[in-house]
Amino acid sequence: MKLLKPKRLCFGDTIGIVAPASAPPDPKAVDRAAAALEKYGFKPKLAKNVRARHGFLAGTDRERATDLMAMFADKKVDAIICLRGGYGAARLLERLDYEVIRRNPKILSGYSDITSLHGALARKVNLISIHAPMLNGALADPRVPEFTRRSFLRTVMEARPAGSISDGYEGKMVSVLRGGVAAGRLIGGNLSLLCASLGTPFAPSFKGKILFFEDISEKPYRLDRMLTQLLNAGILQQVAGVAVGVNRDCNDPDAKPGGEYRQTAADVVKERLATLRVPVVTGLPFGHVDLNATIPVGVKAILDGNKGDLIITEAAVR
């Protein structure tokens, strides 16, 4: 299947705002999102049901799927940015018309629960999509770090490789678990959602890819369970390298210093990935954190396990 690249974003373009998973806790977040896009220099277009509520979801499955398909089909919409993650994007996958998406390739941007959509677009359409901050968070926050803002705009507005995701990163949290250099196309996102896709028709291919992942608020034993699932499923044995972001709030709050030994999140990642014979780099600047680099899903990249960096070597847009 031919690789599809979305058209690059230009100032003045129209960006569709959708909520394919959960609704923001504050209803005014929709207005703030639209205002933020205008401030950036874009024209916001709200999905019909973007303010809808249905339990823990931003409207019914039909409403959310209809909104997403309407944005892909609308010739006046140049890109689509998700309002927030939360939960629910996977419920839409059987309702989407992938042929319509294939005929109308455009930027789809988001992360966390939006991982479900990234995987499905990779599997069903072979469309490059954008793992990036959303409009309920960093992109609509006037205090967004320059690192995060620049990484996003560089990736979606310039038809050239974005280069190192660590460019300008001052976090200094990167750690190399296994050295070496690997090249491959990027696949990944939120670890929980990647595991949830396994065994479904929407699970992306991992063979020869550079896997990147992050998670939030998962106790170490849960991280262990998910990484063990990837090992038991033979997924981690297929990849060319593993890039781990910042697993925020993933330590056990009940662990007591000097008490019964409990593994940290870092301990789990190190132990579970130690047997792999590919480069493994952890603590890279992406995840549910302020310094959240944009990563285009599906492009070529190099994971440098000697320098501890992930370098995007292919343009995400045309």
N, C-alpha and C positions, 0 to 999 in steps of 0.2 A: 504494500500500500504506500502510495506516494506521501512523503512528509509534507505537511501543510504548515506554512508560516503565516501568521496574521499580519495585516498591514500595520505599519508603525503608527503610533499616535502622534498627532500634531496639535499644537495649540489652536483652539477654535473648534476642534472635533467634538462630536457628541458622544458622551459616555452614558450607557445605561446602568442604572442602579437597581440591583436585584437582591432579594433575600431568600436564597434557596434552602436555608436551613432554619436556624432560630431567629426570632425577632430581637432587636436590641431592647434592653430593659427600659430604656428611656425613649418614648415615642418621638421625642424631639430630635433624636439622633438622625432621622431621615432628613430633616431640614438642615441640620448641621452638615451632613454629608453633601447635600446639593450645594450648599454655600461654599464648602471647601473646594469642590471641583470648579466652581466659578472663580474662586480666588486663584486657583492654579492656572486658569486660563482656558478651561473647557466648558462645554455646555452640558449640564446634567439632564437626564431624562429618567423620570421615575417610572418603574414598572407599575402596572395597573394595581397590583395587589401588594405592593411593597410595605404598606402599613397594616396588612392583615395580621390576625392572630388566630391560632388554633392550638390550644393547649401549649405545649412547649415548642411549637413550630410557628413559623411566620406565614400562617395561612395553611390551607389544605394542600395535599400533594398536587392536586390538579391545578390549583392557583399558582403554586410556586413553579411547577413545570411549564405551565402556560406562559408565565412571565419570562422565563429563561428562553423558551423557544421564540417568543415574540421579539425579544431583543436580538437573537441571532438572525431572524428573518427580516427585520427592519433595516432596509437599505440606508436609512439615515443615521443609524447607530453605528459608530466606528469601533467601540470597545465596550466591554461589560466588566464592571467591578462589583464584587459582592459586598453587601453591607456588613455582614458578620458571619461567623461560623456557628459554633454551638453544636447542634445536632440536626440531622434530617436530610442532608443532601443525597445520601445513598438511596433514600426512598423515591427519588425522582428518576433514577437511572433507566428503569424500564419504560418510563413515560416520554423519554426524549426521542426526537426524530434525528438520528445521526446523519441521515442523508441530507437533510436540510442544513445541518451544521457544516457538513462537508462542502456544500455549495456556497456557504457564507462564512468562510473562516475569518474569525476576528478574535481579538484579545479577550480572554476570560481570566480574570485575576482574583485571587483570594488564597487563603491558606487554612490550616486547621481542618475543620470538617469539610472544607471545599476540596480536600485531598480526594474524596470520592469522585468528584467531577474531573479532576486532573487525570486520575487513573482511567476513567471511562473514555475521556477524549483521546487519551494516548492509545487505548486498546481499539476503540471503535472507529476513530477518525484519523488517527496519527497526526493530530493537531497540536502544535506547541502551545502550551498554556503557561500562565504566570503564577508562581508561588510567591505571594507578596502580601504586605499589610492590607488591611481592609478599611472601609469607610466608617465603621463604628469605632475604630481605634486610631492607629497612627496617622493614616492619611487625612483624617479630619481634625487632627490635634495640632493646634498652632505651635505646640512645643515639640513636635516630632523632630528627632535628631537629624541633623543635616546628612549624616551617614545613611540613614534609612531613606530619606526623601531622595537623595541623589542616586542611590542604588536603583530605586524604582524608576525614576524618570529616565535614567541612562538606559535601562533595559528595554523599556517600552517605546522610547522615542528615537532611538538611534539604531539604524540598520547596520550595526557592527557589533562584534563580540564585546560583551561587557567587561571581560577580563576578570581579575581577582575579586572574589566576593568580599575579601578582607581589606580592600583598598580603603584606607582611612580608619580602619577599625582600631580602637584604643583599648578594647576589652582585655587583651592579653590572656585569654583563657584557653587558647588552643593547645591541645596535647596530641602527640603522635603515639598511637598504640602499635602501629606497624608501619615501617617505612616503605619506600618504593614509590614508583610513579605509575599511575594507571590512566588510560584514556577510554572514554565511552560516552554514551548518551545518558542524560540525567533522568532518573525516575525516583519518585519518593514523595515525601510530605509528612503528615502526622502518622506516627507509628501505629496507633490504635486503628486508624482507618485503613492503613495498608494491610494490616492483619485481617480486618473485617472483610476486605475484598477477596481474599483467597478463596478459591473454590467457586467463585461466581464468574459469569461471562464478562464481567467488567474489570477483572484483575489485569493489570498491565503485565507486559513481559519484563522480566528482570535479567534475562540472560545477557551477559556482557555489558550490563549497564553500571553506571555509578549510582549506587543507592544513597539517597540522603534522607535523614529522618530526624524528627524531634517530637517531644510530647510534653504534656503539662499535667501536674497534679496526679501523677501515677506513682504509687509507692514502689519501692525497689522490687518487691516480689512480683508486681504486675509487669514491670519492665522485663524482668526475667522471663515471665510467662510468654510475653509477646516475642521476645527475641528467640526463645526456645521454639516457639511455633514456626518462626521463619527458618530456623535450623532444621526442625523436623520435616518441614515441607520442602526442604532442599533449595530454598530461595537464596539464602546467604552463600551457598556453595556455587551459585551461578554468577554472582556479580563480579565486576572488575575491581571494585573498591567501595568503601563505605565512608560517607561523610556524615558525622553526627553533629547536630546543632546543640543548642542549649536546652536541656531538659529541665524546664523550670518547675520548681516546687515538687520535685520528685523524690525527696528524701522522706524518711519515715518520721513523722512528728512525735511518735511514741518512743522512739529510740532514746535510751538514757546513757549518757557517758559513764563508762565504768560498769555498766550493767551487761545484760546478755548481748553478745555481739550481734549486730545487725548490719548487713551490707548496705553501703550507700548506693545511690544510682550510678555513680562513677564506677564503683566496684563491680556492679552487675554488668555494665556495658563492657568493661575490660575483660571480665571472665568469659562472657558469652561470645565475644568477638575475637578472643585471643587465638582460637584455632584456625582462623581464616588465613589463607596464604595470599592475601591482597592488601594493599595499603588501607589503613584505617586511621582516620583523623577525627578527633572529638573536640567539642567546645567551639565549633565554628559559629560565626555570627548570624544565626537565623533561629527562629522559634518564637515562642510567646514572650518576647523580650523587646525592649526599646530599640536596641541595635539589631534590626531584623533585615538582613540583606535579601534582595529579590533574587529568586532562582527560577530561570525558565525551564519548565519541564519538557524534556525531549530534545534539547540541544546537546551538541558535543561539548565535553568539558575534560579537564585534566585534574585529577586528584593527586596533589604532590605531597606524598607522605614523608618527604625529606625536609621540605620547608614548612609543612603544615598549612596547606592552602588548597582552596578549590578555585580553579580558574575556568571561566566560561570562554570557550574558544570559537563559538559560532553565534552569529546574530540570532536573536529570538524573533525578530520582526523583519519585514521586507520593505 
